[in-house]
Amino acid sequence: MKFGRASHPQIQQRVPTLATGRKIGLFALSIVAALTVATQVFAWRVHFSPALGPNWQHFYFPWKILLWQWQWGAATQRQLTPAWGAGVLVLGVGILSISLLQTAARHSGQALANLHGSARWAERKDIAEAGLLAEDGVYVGSWIDDQGRQTYLRHNGQEHVLAFAPTRSGKGVGLVIPTLLAWTQSAVVTDLKGELWALTAGWRKQHAGQKVLRFEPASLSGGVAWNPLDEIRVGTEHEVGDVQNLATLIVDPDGKGMADHWSKTAQALLVGVILHTILRARNGDGPPATLPEVDRMLADPSRPIEELWNEMIEYGHVRGEVHPVVGAVGRDMIDRPEKEAGSVLSTAKSYLSLYRDPVVGRNVSRSDFRVKDLMNHATPVSLYIITQPTDKDRLRPLVRVLINMIVRLSADKMDFENGRPKARYKHRLLLMMDEFPALGKLDIMQESLAFIAGYGIKCYLVIQDLSQLHAAYGKEESLTSNCHIQNAFPPNRLETADHLSKLTGTTTIIKEQATTSGKRLGMWLGQVSTTFQEVQRPLLTTDEALRMPGPRRDADGGIKEPGDMVVYVAGFPAIYGKQPLYYRDRVFQKRAEIPAPKQSDRITAAQTQTAKETVAL
């Protein structure tokens, strides 16, 4: 095996040889030595006095032999010949020495530090090149230098972030809250229990100059309302597609797909009824179009359901004409056998049961904001989606609808100018998705994560472990590959630890092995030999990942000492860091102490009311 023939550019080296510069220097030294010897031998052979010529007792410059050759060559040929002979002998010895050194270098194979792997932990230079020393952006961790000083790691690029953080590992106090207390652009936050609203909304409203919206569908105190049907782009080419996407989310609340006949037919029925409700309200022939109104139409006890099907195929939806999709759905239900039609209807109604809750119904019956406001309002907007633990499962379909519409409507079109993409938004949008897999499989997220960064949307996805993500999106998910940055607290599951170990890479270490011979009980051993061998090992083994020190807690459950963490940035060495804690930073603590507003801001309704007052004047 020849050293240095590794295939990867990081570890490619030439076969060890004597450097060219060193060979030239040794050859020049040999020539100087040869001329010096020739000059002194000539002086010794001639025995001239200093006044008349060379004297062997004096030292002469090496090139003197050349001058004397020119001056006295013919008269001193007998003295010059042995002098030049001595010089050639010295030159030959020098050339032979260079050849021997070259041969020795070729046969003295040197170990390559990166022969089996070049992984290493990042240093400050690597962290700076990875863009994690930005003054703005999201927090992905912290790093402790050799002097024990803590440096926050922040990223402000377009790339997305994926955080692995088990329950009670400190993800909120270490990543989410610091980010929300520093990010000055728009944000959408999934907030379990309302903790993030309480700790960050005050600063975002008072000092970041934002509109802060609290959307808590199961509460009537201090929040905003949002009607998904107001986001349907009626009268455009997107009209039917928007309704179909909405109906799909309604009948597929977990994102597992519409596997049976009844789900698919219920989805088709809801498309027609939702369109019928919207167009009828737009013509002024019915109450505002809402999901509770759709449910009421399907379960109206005051009239037979057949009257609805006949209305759908006879009503003039657009300029007196029946909408083709609505009419087709109505005809389809009329033509079905009674039992099958009843099954389709009951399936569709079962997916609308959430909106029979009067509290939820009121919170989805008007819109105090619109999705477009998040990135295009005059000031940045922060939307907190709050679901209490007891309501999390039943509110999941509504939250999925909202997230889907945010992504779909915010990344609908891109303009170009001078050969470059042109921003069509006023503010960037951060999607801070805590417990992201709990929403079920959101196809729009998996499909669009690769390109929504170009629309000004940055995703910060927080998951417990890799198994949780695979349970929602499958083993072949593409979310991890589309997240440029992955940061991880000490994992609890083997699969996640193995993933982190592979992300860290393989390094080369020098293994020392001593061999002894002789009698074990003798006065001395006969022979002791030591060998060194380059071997590979993961920079962070699976076992070491599982045993990373976690946070230390006090008797009340609070974190008193942060744990370790690892931050991965594609294309750069992994960073071994520490968890940041917002309450140990005076700036963050001061910001978190600002009380959250008792009432949520409103955007659309307030603007509409102002416009009405202006017209009245």
Long-range contacts (C-beta under 8 A, 24 or more apart in sequence): 3-109, 3-110, 3-111, 3-112, 4-112, 6-112, 6-114, 6-115, 8-118, 10-114, 10-118, 11-112, 11-114, 11-115, 11-118, 13-112, 15-106, 16-105, 16-106, 16-108, 16-109, 16-110, 17-102, 17-105, 17-106, 18-98, 18-101, 18-102, 18-105, 23-98, 23-102, 26-94, 26-97, 26-98, 26-101, 27-94, 27-95, 27-98, 29-94, 30-90, 30-91, 30-93, 30-94, 30-95, 30-97, 30-98, 31-91, 31-94, 32-62, 33-90, 33-91, 33-94, 34-87, 34-88, 34-90, 34-91, 34-94, 35-62, 35-63, 35-65, 35-66, 35-87, 36-62, 37-86, 37-87, 37-89, 37-90, 38-65, 38-83, 38-84, 38-86, 38-87, 39-63, 39-64, 39-65, 39-68, 39-83, 41-82, 41-83, 41-86, 41-87, 42-68, 42-76, 42-79, 42-80, 42-83, 45-79, 45-82, 45-83, 46-76, 46-79, 111-510, 111-532, 111-534, 112-508, 112-534, 113-508, 114-508, 115-508, 115-534, 116-506, 116-507, 116-508, 116-534, 116-535, 116-536, 117-505, 117-506, 117-507, 117-508, 117-536, 117-539, 118-505, 118-507, 118-508, 119-504, 119-505, 119-506, 119-507, 119-538, 119-539, 119-573, 119-574, 120-507, 120-539, 120-573, 121-539, 121-573, 121-574, 121-575, 121-576, 122-572, 122-573, 122-574, 122-575, 122-576, 123-573, 124-151, 126-572, 126-573, 126-575, 127-151, 127-153, 127-575, 129-572, 130-569, 130-571, 130-572, 130-575, 131-155, 131-156, 131-157, 131-569, 132-567, 132-569, 132-575, 136-182, 136-184, 137-183, 138-179, 138-183, 138-430, 138-458, 138-460, 139-174, 139-175, 139-178, 139-179, 139-182, 139-580, 140-175, 140-485, 140-487, 140-567, 141-174, 141-175, 141-487, 141-565, 141-567, 141-575, 141-577, 141-578, 141-579, 141-580, 142-577, 142-578, 142-579, 142-580, 143-567, 143-575, 143-577, 143-578, 144-577, 144-578, 150-578, 150-580, 152-178, 152-580, 153-567, 153-575, 153-577, 154-182, 155-485, 157-484, 158-453, 158-454, 158-458, 159-453, 159-458, 159-483, 159-484, 159-485, 160-449, 160-453, 160-458, 160-459, 160-460, 160-461, 160-482, 160-483, 160-484, 160-485, 161-458, 161-459, 161-460, 161-461, 161-483, 161-484, 161-485, 161-486, 161-487, 162-461, 162-463, 162-479, 162-480, 162-483, 162-485, 162-486, 162-487, 163-460, 163-461, 163-462, 163-463, 163-486, 163-487, 163-488, 163-489, 164-463, 164-464, 164-465, 164-466, 164-486, 164-487, 164-488, 164-489, 164-491, 164-496, 164-500, 165-462, 165-463, 165-464, 165-488, 165-489, 166-464, 166-465, 166-489, 166-490, 166-491, 166-492, 167-464, 168-557, 169-489, 169-490, 169-550, 169-551, 169-563, 170-489, 170-551, 170-559, 170-562, 170-563, 170-579, 170-581, 171-434, 171-462, 171-489, 172-196, 172-434, 173-559, 173-581, 173-582, 173-583, 174-489, 174-562, 174-565, 174-579, 174-580, 174-581, 174-582, 175-460, 175-462, 175-487, 175-580, 176-432, 176-434, 176-460, 176-462, 177-582, 177-588, 177-592, 178-580, 178-582, 178-585, 178-588, 179-430, 179-432, 179-460, 180-204, 180-382, 180-432, 181-582, 181-588, 181-591, 181-592, 183-430, 184-208, 184-210, 184-380, 185-380, 185-427, 185-428, 185-429, 185-430, 186-210, 186-374, 186-375, 186-380, 186-381, 186-382, 186-427, 186-428, 186-429, 186-430, 187-380, 187-382, 187-383, 187-429, 187-430, 187-431, 187-432, 188-374, 188-382, 188-383, 188-385, 188-403, 188-406, 188-429, 188-430, 188-431, 188-432, 189-382, 189-383, 189-384, 189-385, 189-432, 189-434, 190-385, 190-387, 190-399, 190-432, 190-433, 190-434, 190-435, 190-436, 190-439, 191-384, 191-385, 191-386, 191-387, 191-434, 192-386, 192-387, 192-388, 192-389, 192-392, 192-434, 192-435, 193-386, 193-388, 193-389, 194-384, 194-386, 194-388, 196-384, 196-434, 197-384, 197-386, 197-596, 198-596, 199-592, 199-596, 200-591, 200-592, 200-596, 201-382, 201-384, 201-596, 201-597, 202-594, 202-595, 202-596, 202-597, 203-591, 203-592, 203-594, 204-382, 205-596, 205-597, 205-601, 206-594, 207-591, 207-594, 208-380, 209-379, 209-380, 210-379, 210-380, 210-381, 210-382, 211-373, 211-377, 211-379, 211-380, 211-381, 211-382, 211-601, 211-603, 212-381, 212-382, 212-384, 212-596, 212-597, 212-600, 212-601, 213-368, 213-369, 213-381, 213-382, 213-383, 213-384, 213-600, 213-601, 213-602, 213-603, 214-384, 214-386, 214-600, 215-363, 215-383, 215-384, 215-385, 215-386, 215-402, 215-600, 216-363, 216-386, 216-387, 216-388, 217-359, 217-360, 217-363, 217-364, 217-387, 217-391, 217-395, 217-398, 218-357, 218-359, 218-360, 218-363, 218-387, 218-388, 218-391, 218-395, 219-359, 219-363, 219-386, 220-359, 220-362, 220-363, 222-598, 222-599, 222-600, 223-363, 223-386, 223-600, 224-368, 224-369, 224-600, 224-601, 224-602, 225-362, 225-363, 225-364, 225-365, 225-366, 225-367, 225-368, 226-363, 226-364, 226-367, 226-368, 226-369, 226-402, 227-288, 227-289, 227-290, 227-291, 227-364, 227-365, 227-366, 227-367, 228-291, 228-364, 228-398, 228-401, 228-402, 228-405, 229-274, 229-277, 229-278, 229-289, 229-290, 229-291, 230-367, 230-370, 231-370, 231-371, 231-405, 231-409, 232-274, 232-278, 234-278, 234-279, 234-282, 238-412, 239-275, 240-271, 240-275, 240-325, 243-271, 243-274, 243-275, 243-278, 244-271, 245-404, 245-408, 246-274, 246-401, 246-405, 247-271, 247-274, 249-397, 249-400, 249-401, 249-404, 250-351, 250-352, 250-397, 250-401, 251-347, 251-348, 251-351, 253-351, 253-396, 253-397, 253-400, 253-440, 254-396, 254-440, 254-441, 255-400, 255-439, 255-440, 255-441, 255-442, 255-443, 255-472, 256-440, 256-441, 262-343, 262-344, 262-347, 263-347, 265-344, 265-347, 266-344, 266-347, 266-348, 266-351, 268-329, 268-332, 269-329, 269-333, 269-344, 269-345, 269-348, 270-294, 270-348, 270-351, 271-325, 271-329, 272-312, 272-325, 272-326, 272-328, 272-329, 272-330, 273-297, 273-298, 273-308, 273-312, 273-329, 273-348, 275-317, 275-323, 275-325, 275-326, 276-311, 276-312, 276-315, 276-317, 276-323, 276-326, 276-330, 279-317, 279-318, 279-323, 279-326, 280-315, 280-317, 283-316, 283-317, 285-315, 288-365, 288-366, 290-355, 290-361, 290-364, 290-365, 291-352, 291-355, 291-361, 291-364, 292-355, 292-356, 292-361, 292-364, 292-365, 294-352, 294-355, 295-349, 295-352, 295-353, 295-355, 295-356, 298-345, 298-348, 298-349, 298-352, 299-349, 305-345, 306-334, 309-333, 309-334, 310-334, 351-397, 354-394, 354-395, 354-397, 354-398, 360-395, 360-398, 364-398, 366-605, 367-604, 367-605, 368-600, 368-602, 368-603, 368-604, 368-605, 368-606, 369-602, 369-603, 369-604, 370-603, 370-604, 371-405, 371-406, 371-409, 371-410, 372-409, 372-410, 373-603, 373-604, 374-406, 374-410, 374-427, 374-429, 375-410, 375-425, 375-426, 375-427, 375-428, 375-429, 375-456, 376-425, 376-426, 376-427, 377-426, 377-427, 377-603, 378-426, 380-427, 381-427, 381-603, 392-438, 396-438, 396-439, 396-440, 399-439, 400-439, 400-440, 400-442, 403-431, 403-433, 403-439, 403-442, 403-444, 403-445, 404-442, 404-444, 406-431, 407-431, 407-444, 407-445, 407-448, 407-452, 407-457, 408-444, 410-452, 410-455, 410-456, 410-457, 411-448, 411-451, 411-452, 411-455, 411-457, 414-454, 414-455, 421-454, 423-456, 424-455, 425-455, 425-456, 427-456, 428-456, 428-457, 428-458, 429-456, 429-457, 429-458, 430-458, 430-459, 430-460, 431-457, 431-458, 431-459, 431-460, 431-461, 432-460, 432-462, 433-459, 433-460, 433-461, 433-462, 434-462, 435-462, 435-463, 435-464, 436-461, 436-462, 436-463, 436-469, 437-463, 437-464, 437-468, 437-469, 437-471, 437-472, 437-473, 439-472, 440-472, 441-472, 441-473, 445-479, 446-473, 446-477, 446-478, 446-479, 449-478, 449-479, 449-482, 449-483, 450-478, 450-482, 459-483, 464-492, 465-491, 465-492, 465-493, 465-495, 465-496, 466-493, 466-495, 466-496, 466-499, 467-493, 467-495, 467-496, 470-495, 484-569, 484-570, 485-567, 485-568, 485-569, 485-570, 486-567, 486-568, 487-565, 487-566, 487-567, 487-568, 488-565, 488-566, 488-567, 488-568, 489-550, 489-563, 489-565, 489-579, 490-545, 490-546, 490-547, 490-548, 490-549, 490-550, 490-563, 490-564, 490-565, 491-545, 491-546, 491-548, 494-542, 494-546, 496-545, 497-542, 497-543, 497-545, 497-546, 498-542, 498-545, 500-540, 500-545, 500-566, 500-568, 501-538, 501-540, 501-541, 501-542, 501-544, 501-545, 502-538, 503-568, 503-574, 504-538, 504-539, 504-540, 504-566, 504-568, 504-574, 505-538, 505-539, 505-574, 506-536, 506-537, 506-538, 506-539, 507-536, 507-537, 507-538, 507-539, 508-534, 508-535, 508-536, 509-534, 509-535, 509-536, 509-537, 510-534, 511-535, 539-574, 540-566, 540-574, 540-576, 551-579
